[in-house]
Amino acid sequence: MKITKLTTYLVPPRWCFLKIDTDEGVSGWGEPVVEGRAQSVAAAVEELSDYLIGKDPRHVEDHWTVLYRGGFYRGGAIHMSALAGIDQALWDIKGKALGVSVSQLLGGPLRNSIRVYSWIGGDRPADVAAAAKDAVTRGFTAVKMNGTEELQFVDSHEKVDAALANVAAVRNAVGPHIGIGVDFHGRVHKPMAKVLIKELDPYKLMFIEEPVLSENYEALKELAPLTNTPIALGERLYSRWDFKRILSDGYVDIIQPDVSHAGGITETRKIATMAEAYDVALALHCPLGPIALAACLQVDAVSYNAFIQEQSLGIHYNQSNDLLDYLTQPEVFAYDQGYVTIPQGPGLGIEINEEYVKERAAVGHRWRNPVWRHKDGSFAEW
């Protein structure tokens, strides 16, 4: 079997799909994307394709090694996301060729489903309590919200009070036993994180996500002792080498690599196993499309420390298309009582509606994240 072609499709709302074809008619799908930089990732896939054409797609580990180590400059969001989508598609081909799921190829699943959470907003003051109640009504047992608006390095307690009021409203709306994740989204700097992280303790949160940006990770040495809430981090880290210090220093309780950013199934599986050795939980990042979710679920199936999965059904980004639109059998993601079934079909376990992908790719997208500014005109982290 030989690889004959790699084709990328930029599809709404903000995704990039990749199809890898072979000379034996077996094709695989991946989702190589950086939100807001989809064209750049597609270009990186095209560059990496020079090596892959004519190769046997089943040599997944070797291809990953060459595509990572074969360039003098390596790593980072664009390179690792391009590699991630390729890796997903290669695993998909291998599973389809053998008639088994990726999780079977990775040793066999140790779970059949996994708990999922629903995103409920919070970017701007909104009725997050109503959104949380609606999510619970739809069967979710956990939700995640953004914790704050933009904050200056040192900001007012008025903004702190507003953030706490939002979290309190959600807790009061859903009761004591629904999981609530609060995402600082990297928009909080260390001085204000010290205040917020301590004040949130009474709300018994499931986790606090990205209390500071990953590049300011050393601040967690000061922040972690201030709270009893688990600290989650990792969506902006791209390899096991990025996670090495995070895990060895011991201030993070939950890691959140993204299977479409952190080198795909091959690399994310290794990151998950590293975390297990440090008794750190896994909650894969995935506000993306159906291929990314399917890849995440295959990793969840074989990762003992996986406890919850992000997913994008109904998320605010998905305005023109939603998670299930590109599948011929959307029921493969069977949501039930706060859990989603892990697909058991060959490869990633999903079937992509290729004609609809082509139709929507003709529309395409140029999604960009918003640019925020403080009242003084200076840039604010989004």
KOLTINU-720184 format. One record per residue (C-alpha): residue number from 1; x, y, z. Coordinates in pm, whole numbers, plus 50000, padded with zeros to 5 digits. Layout:
! KOLTINU-720184
+-----+-------+-------+-------+
: pos :     X :     Y :     Z :
+-----+-------+-------+-------+
: NUM :     X :     Y :     Z :
...
+-----+-------+-------+-------+
This chain:
! KOLTINU-720184
+-----+-------+-------+-------+
: pos :     X :     Y :     Z :
+-----+-------+-------+-------+
:   1 : 50000 : 50000 : 50000 :
:   2 : 50135 : 50344 : 49903 :
:   3 : 50023 : 50699 : 49977 :
:   4 : 49915 : 50873 : 49656 :
:   5 : 49764 : 51204 : 49763 :
:   6 : 49705 : 51441 : 50056 :
:   7 : 49415 : 51687 : 50026 :
:   8 : 49318 : 51954 : 50279 :
:   9 : 48974 : 52113 : 50308 :
:  10 : 48906 : 52433 : 50501 :
:  11 : 48547 : 52398 : 50615 :
:  12 : 48316 : 52611 : 50830 :
:  13 : 48303 : 52704 : 51106 :
:  14 : 48684 : 52712 : 51156 :
:  15 : 48821 : 52366 : 51081 :
:  16 : 49068 : 52203 : 50844 :
:  17 : 49015 : 51842 : 50735 :
:  18 : 49277 : 51625 : 50567 :
:  19 : 49219 : 51322 : 50346 :
:  20 : 49507 : 51085 : 50267 :
:  21 : 49449 : 50851 : 49970 :
:  22 : 49631 : 50529 : 49888 :
:  23 : 49675 : 50313 : 49579 :
:  24 : 49461 : 50039 : 49735 :
:  25 : 49154 : 50259 : 49775 :
:  26 : 49181 : 50289 : 50154 :
:  27 : 49164 : 50651 : 50269 :
:  28 : 49210 : 50814 : 50607 :
:  29 : 49095 : 51141 : 50760 :
:  30 : 49264 : 51379 : 51000 :
:  31 : 49201 : 51727 : 51139 :
:  32 : 49517 : 51941 : 51122 :
:  33 : 49430 : 52290 : 51240 :
:  34 : 49528 : 52578 : 51460 :
:  35 : 49226 : 52793 : 51529 :
:  36 : 49282 : 53119 : 51340 :
:  37 : 49582 : 52978 : 51150 :
:  38 : 49415 : 52708 : 50941 :
:  39 : 49572 : 52820 : 50612 :
:  40 : 49919 : 52809 : 50768 :
:  41 : 49866 : 52453 : 50890 :
:  42 : 49732 : 52345 : 50551 :
:  43 : 50048 : 52485 : 50391 :
:  44 : 50261 : 52292 : 50642 :
:  45 : 50075 : 51971 : 50553 :
:  46 : 50152 : 52033 : 50186 :
:  47 : 50522 : 52077 : 50269 :
:  48 : 50531 : 51755 : 50474 :
:  49 : 50352 : 51567 : 50197 :
:  50 : 50670 : 51567 : 49986 :
:  51 : 50814 : 51300 : 50211 :
:  52 : 50495 : 51093 : 50236 :
:  53 : 50396 : 51042 : 49873 :
:  54 : 50486 : 50687 : 49771 :
:  55 : 50539 : 50567 : 50129 :
:  56 : 50352 : 50285 : 50304 :
:  57 : 50098 : 50461 : 50532 :
:  58 : 50104 : 50177 : 50784 :
:  59 : 50451 : 50270 : 50914 :
:  60 : 50298 : 50529 : 51146 :
:  61 : 50572 : 50551 : 51408 :
:  62 : 50847 : 50584 : 51152 :
:  63 : 50660 : 50853 : 50959 :
:  64 : 50596 : 51046 : 51280 :
:  65 : 50964 : 51028 : 51371 :
:  66 : 51084 : 51149 : 51032 :
:  67 : 50825 : 51426 : 51002 :
:  68 : 50920 : 51551 : 51349 :
:  69 : 51295 : 51489 : 51365 :
:  70 : 51368 : 51522 : 50993 :
:  71 : 51352 : 51901 : 51004 :
:  72 : 51629 : 52098 : 51174 :
:  73 : 51359 : 52325 : 51324 :
:  74 : 51082 : 52137 : 51494 :
:  75 : 50785 : 52176 : 51726 :
:  76 : 50544 : 52461 : 51781 :
:  77 : 50178 : 52508 : 51697 :
:  78 : 50192 : 52498 : 51315 :
:  79 : 50435 : 52209 : 51269 :
:  80 : 50284 : 51989 : 51540 :
:  81 : 49926 : 52052 : 51426 :
:  82 : 50012 : 51962 : 51066 :
:  83 : 50184 : 51648 : 51194 :
:  84 : 49883 : 51577 : 51416 :
:  85 : 49636 : 51569 : 51129 :
:  86 : 49865 : 51350 : 50920 :
:  87 : 49914 : 51111 : 51210 :
:  88 : 49537 : 51083 : 51270 :
:  89 : 49479 : 51001 : 50904 :
:  90 : 49756 : 50738 : 50901 :
:  91 : 49607 : 50564 : 51205 :
:  92 : 49265 : 50582 : 51035 :
:  93 : 49407 : 50411 : 50725 :
:  94 : 49581 : 50142 : 50927 :
:  95 : 49269 : 50063 : 51128 :
:  96 : 49052 : 50049 : 50817 :
:  97 : 49301 : 49827 : 50634 :
:  98 : 49299 : 49580 : 50925 :
:  99 : 48928 : 49617 : 51003 :
: 100 : 48980 : 49728 : 51364 :
: 101 : 48955 : 50049 : 51564 :
: 102 : 49259 : 50257 : 51650 :
: 103 : 49203 : 50175 : 52017 :
: 104 : 49237 : 49806 : 51932 :
: 105 : 49567 : 49880 : 51760 :
: 106 : 49681 : 50063 : 52075 :
: 107 : 49619 : 49760 : 52294 :
: 108 : 49242 : 49749 : 52324 :
: 109 : 49002 : 49980 : 52505 :
: 110 : 48979 : 49992 : 52882 :
: 111 : 48655 : 50192 : 52867 :
: 112 : 48359 : 50202 : 52628 :
: 113 : 48251 : 50560 : 52696 :
: 114 : 48377 : 50871 : 52870 :
: 115 : 48223 : 51161 : 53056 :
: 116 : 48200 : 51484 : 52856 :
: 117 : 48137 : 51845 : 52945 :
: 118 : 47950 : 52124 : 52773 :
: 119 : 48084 : 52478 : 52729 :
: 120 : 47839 : 52739 : 52859 :
: 121 : 47998 : 53076 : 52791 :
: 122 : 48125 : 53340 : 53029 :
: 123 : 48343 : 53533 : 52783 :
: 124 : 48122 : 53832 : 52849 :
: 125 : 47863 : 53868 : 53124 :
: 126 : 47574 : 53654 : 53010 :
: 127 : 47309 : 53424 : 53147 :
: 128 : 47554 : 53146 : 53218 :
: 129 : 47329 : 53008 : 53490 :
: 130 : 47051 : 52944 : 53237 :
: 131 : 47302 : 52790 : 52997 :
: 132 : 47428 : 52561 : 53271 :
: 133 : 47076 : 52450 : 53361 :
: 134 : 47004 : 52383 : 52994 :
: 135 : 47319 : 52169 : 52966 :
: 136 : 47215 : 51966 : 53268 :
: 137 : 46867 : 51925 : 53120 :
: 138 : 47033 : 51783 : 52807 :
: 139 : 47205 : 51523 : 53021 :
: 140 : 47547 : 51674 : 53088 :
: 141 : 47691 : 51624 : 53435 :
: 142 : 47971 : 51877 : 53388 :
: 143 : 48008 : 52221 : 53230 :
: 144 : 48292 : 52462 : 53162 :
: 145 : 48280 : 52840 : 53158 :
: 146 : 48524 : 53122 : 53105 :
: 147 : 48600 : 53281 : 53439 :
: 148 : 48659 : 53645 : 53357 :
: 149 : 48656 : 53919 : 53104 :
: 150 : 48991 : 54074 : 53017 :
: 151 : 49199 : 54169 : 53321 :
: 152 : 49492 : 54404 : 53356 :
: 153 : 49803 : 54283 : 53539 :
: 154 : 49649 : 54441 : 53850 :
: 155 : 49280 : 54512 : 53820 :
: 156 : 48983 : 54611 : 54033 :
: 157 : 48801 : 54396 : 54284 :
: 158 : 48485 : 54498 : 54101 :
: 159 : 48590 : 54264 : 53820 :
: 160 : 48680 : 53994 : 54072 :
: 161 : 48337 : 54027 : 54231 :
: 162 : 48170 : 54001 : 53889 :
: 163 : 48362 : 53682 : 53807 :
: 164 : 48274 : 53528 : 54142 :
: 165 : 47907 : 53622 : 54096 :
: 166 : 47899 : 53438 : 53761 :
: 167 : 48048 : 53123 : 53912 :
: 168 : 47817 : 53144 : 54211 :
: 169 : 47515 : 53177 : 53982 :
: 170 : 47615 : 52861 : 53794 :
: 171 : 47676 : 52667 : 54115 :
: 172 : 47340 : 52776 : 54256 :
: 173 : 47167 : 52687 : 53929 :
: 174 : 47301 : 52332 : 53896 :
: 175 : 47343 : 52229 : 54259 :
: 176 : 47641 : 52089 : 54447 :
: 177 : 47720 : 51779 : 54241 :
: 178 : 47753 : 51901 : 53881 :
: 179 : 48115 : 51948 : 53776 :
: 180 : 48216 : 52305 : 53694 :
: 181 : 48540 : 52388 : 53518 :
: 182 : 48645 : 52753 : 53519 :
: 183 : 48878 : 52857 : 53239 :
: 184 : 49101 : 53160 : 53300 :
: 185 : 49192 : 53126 : 52930 :
: 186 : 49539 : 53268 : 52989 :
: 187 : 49386 : 53615 : 53017 :
: 188 : 49471 : 53643 : 53389 :
: 189 : 49819 : 53752 : 53495 :
: 190 : 49985 : 53628 : 53813 :
: 191 : 49888 : 53917 : 54045 :
: 192 : 49516 : 53874 : 53976 :
: 193 : 49538 : 53495 : 53955 :
: 194 : 49653 : 53503 : 54318 :
: 195 : 49329 : 53676 : 54411 :
: 196 : 49088 : 53477 : 54194 :
: 197 : 49225 : 53129 : 54254 :
: 198 : 49180 : 53166 : 54629 :
: 199 : 48836 : 53327 : 54615 :
: 200 : 48696 : 53047 : 54396 :
: 201 : 48763 : 52769 : 54647 :
: 202 : 48417 : 52777 : 54813 :
: 203 : 48248 : 52682 : 54484 :
: 204 : 48406 : 52333 : 54481 :
: 205 : 48514 : 52346 : 54118 :
: 206 : 48608 : 52047 : 53904 :
: 207 : 48919 : 52236 : 53790 :
: 208 : 49066 : 52578 : 53713 :
: 209 : 49206 : 52585 : 53360 :
: 210 : 49507 : 52788 : 53247 :
: 211 : 49527 : 53005 : 53560 :
: 212 : 49824 : 53165 : 53383 :
: 213 : 49963 : 53123 : 53032 :
: 214 : 50179 : 52818 : 52979 :
: 215 : 50482 : 53041 : 52920 :
: 216 : 50432 : 53177 : 53272 :
: 217 : 50413 : 52829 : 53418 :
: 218 : 50666 : 52904 : 53693 :
: 219 : 50397 : 53116 : 53862 :
: 220 : 50213 : 52797 : 53958 :
: 221 : 50472 : 52744 : 54230 :
: 222 : 50308 : 53040 : 54405 :
: 223 : 49953 : 52980 : 54288 :
: 224 : 49905 : 52607 : 54355 :
: 225 : 49932 : 52634 : 54736 :
: 226 : 49655 : 52895 : 54740 :
: 227 : 49377 : 52657 : 54633 :
: 228 : 49234 : 52311 : 54690 :
: 229 : 49096 : 52308 : 54334 :
: 230 : 49276 : 52091 : 54075 :
: 231 : 49478 : 52295 : 53825 :
: 232 : 49452 : 52209 : 53455 :
: 233 : 49686 : 52321 : 53178 :
: 234 : 49828 : 52211 : 52846 :
: 235 : 49622 : 52305 : 52540 :
: 236 : 49908 : 52533 : 52425 :
: 237 : 50177 : 52269 : 52469 :
: 238 : 50267 : 52058 : 52168 :
: 239 : 50495 : 51766 : 52259 :
: 240 : 50613 : 51536 : 52536 :
: 241 : 50915 : 51764 : 52569 :
: 242 : 50685 : 52060 : 52640 :
: 243 : 50507 : 51855 : 52907 :
: 244 : 50823 : 51713 : 53065 :
: 245 : 50892 : 52002 : 53305 :
: 246 : 50522 : 52058 : 53368 :
: 247 : 50488 : 51704 : 53496 :
: 248 : 50816 : 51681 : 53684 :
: 249 : 50756 : 52005 : 53879 :
: 250 : 50426 : 51871 : 54010 :
: 251 : 50202 : 52180 : 54020 :
: 252 : 49950 : 52063 : 53758 :
: 253 : 49681 : 51807 : 53842 :
: 254 : 49518 : 51770 : 53498 :
: 255 : 49688 : 51794 : 53159 :
: 256 : 49494 : 51899 : 52849 :
: 257 : 49689 : 51822 : 52532 :
: 258 : 49499 : 51857 : 52206 :
: 259 : 49516 : 51561 : 51965 :
: 260 : 49499 : 51806 : 51673 :
: 261 : 49781 : 52024 : 51811 :
: 262 : 50012 : 51794 : 52008 :
: 263 : 50139 : 51568 : 51730 :
: 264 : 49830 : 51353 : 51688 :
: 265 : 49742 : 51016 : 51835 :
: 266 : 50102 : 50892 : 51843 :
: 267 : 50235 : 51180 : 52053 :
: 268 : 49929 : 51241 : 52269 :
: 269 : 49925 : 50877 : 52371 :
: 270 : 50285 : 50914 : 52493 :
: 271 : 50203 : 51236 : 52678 :
: 272 : 49908 : 51065 : 52848 :
: 273 : 50127 : 50777 : 52960 :
: 274 : 50389 : 51017 : 53096 :
: 275 : 50118 : 51190 : 53297 :
: 276 : 49991 : 50860 : 53437 :
: 277 : 50337 : 50794 : 53579 :
: 278 : 50305 : 51122 : 53775 :
: 279 : 49947 : 51041 : 53889 :
: 280 : 49817 : 51332 : 53679 :
: 281 : 49475 : 51316 : 53515 :
: 282 : 49402 : 51356 : 53143 :
: 283 : 49126 : 51577 : 52998 :
: 284 : 49194 : 51618 : 52627 :
: 285 : 49131 : 51961 : 52477 :
: 286 : 48890 : 51953 : 52180 :
: 287 : 48675 : 52253 : 52085 :
: 288 : 48710 : 52129 : 51726 :
: 289 : 48540 : 51908 : 51468 :
: 290 : 48432 : 51544 : 51446 :
: 291 : 48763 : 51399 : 51328 :
: 292 : 48949 : 51559 : 51617 :
: 293 : 48687 : 51430 : 51862 :
: 294 : 48706 : 51078 : 51718 :
: 295 : 49085 : 51084 : 51753 :
: 296 : 49054 : 51206 : 52113 :
: 297 : 48812 : 50927 : 52197 :
: 298 : 49049 : 50663 : 52062 :
: 299 : 49319 : 50796 : 52297 :
: 300 : 49070 : 50819 : 52586 :
: 301 : 48979 : 50454 : 52528 :
: 302 : 49331 : 50336 : 52611 :
: 303 : 49436 : 50599 : 52869 :
: 304 : 49373 : 50494 : 53228 :
: 305 : 49405 : 50852 : 53358 :
: 306 : 49148 : 51001 : 53116 :
: 307 : 48848 : 51120 : 53319 :
: 308 : 48656 : 51367 : 53101 :
: 309 : 48651 : 51484 : 52738 :
: 310 : 48588 : 51828 : 52593 :
: 311 : 48360 : 51838 : 52288 :
: 312 : 48214 : 52115 : 52075 :
: 313 : 47849 : 52021 : 52020 :
: 314 : 47660 : 52350 : 52028 :
: 315 : 47964 : 52561 : 52118 :
: 316 : 47938 : 52927 : 52023 :
: 317 : 48203 : 52895 : 51750 :
: 318 : 47984 : 52649 : 51558 :
: 319 : 47747 : 52898 : 51400 :
: 320 : 47742 : 52790 : 51034 :
: 321 : 47815 : 52421 : 51093 :
: 322 : 47816 : 52204 : 51402 :
: 323 : 48001 : 51895 : 51520 :
: 324 : 47781 : 51629 : 51362 :
: 325 : 47717 : 51794 : 51024 :
: 326 : 48006 : 51630 : 50837 :
: 327 : 47930 : 51270 : 50942 :
: 328 : 47725 : 51021 : 50743 :
: 329 : 47630 : 50852 : 51072 :
: 330 : 47621 : 51119 : 51345 :
: 331 : 47474 : 50867 : 51589 :
: 332 : 47824 : 50718 : 51625 :
: 333 : 47878 : 50984 : 51892 :
: 334 : 47606 : 50853 : 52120 :
: 335 : 47555 : 51110 : 52396 :
: 336 : 47383 : 50960 : 52700 :
: 337 : 47356 : 51087 : 53059 :
: 338 : 47670 : 51299 : 53039 :
: 339 : 47881 : 51040 : 52856 :
: 340 : 47970 : 50980 : 52492 :
: 341 : 48028 : 50639 : 52341 :
: 342 : 48375 : 50570 : 52201 :
: 343 : 48340 : 50468 : 51833 :
: 344 : 48429 : 50102 : 51775 :
: 345 : 48433 : 50096 : 51396 :
: 346 : 48749 : 50055 : 51186 :
: 347 : 49010 : 50329 : 51214 :
: 348 : 48877 : 50637 : 51391 :
: 349 : 48532 : 50480 : 51381 :
: 350 : 48359 : 50757 : 51185 :
: 351 : 48253 : 50802 : 50823 :
: 352 : 48302 : 51147 : 50672 :
: 353 : 48049 : 51279 : 50421 :
: 354 : 48309 : 51371 : 50160 :
: 355 : 48067 : 51534 : 49918 :
: 356 : 47940 : 51766 : 50191 :
: 357 : 48299 : 51843 : 50294 :
: 358 : 48376 : 51950 : 49937 :
: 359 : 48058 : 52156 : 49922 :
: 360 : 48142 : 52344 : 50242 :
: 361 : 48510 : 52376 : 50150 :
: 362 : 48395 : 52581 : 49852 :
: 363 : 48263 : 52827 : 50112 :
: 364 : 48568 : 52789 : 50338 :
: 365 : 48645 : 53022 : 50627 :
: 366 : 48891 : 53281 : 50753 :
: 367 : 48812 : 53254 : 51123 :
: 368 : 49015 : 53479 : 51350 :
: 369 : 48992 : 53515 : 51725 :
: 370 : 48877 : 53853 : 51853 :
: 371 : 49126 : 54123 : 51945 :
: 372 : 49046 : 54280 : 52279 :
: 373 : 49180 : 54602 : 52428 :
: 374 : 49175 : 54751 : 52775 :
: 375 : 49018 : 55090 : 52844 :
: 376 : 49360 : 55250 : 52809 :
: 377 : 49394 : 55113 : 52454 :
: 378 : 49654 : 54848 : 52534 :
: 379 : 49615 : 54492 : 52409 :
: 380 : 49421 : 54250 : 52630 :
: 381 : 49466 : 53874 : 52629 :
: 382 : 49167 : 53690 : 52482 :
+-----+-------+-------+-------+
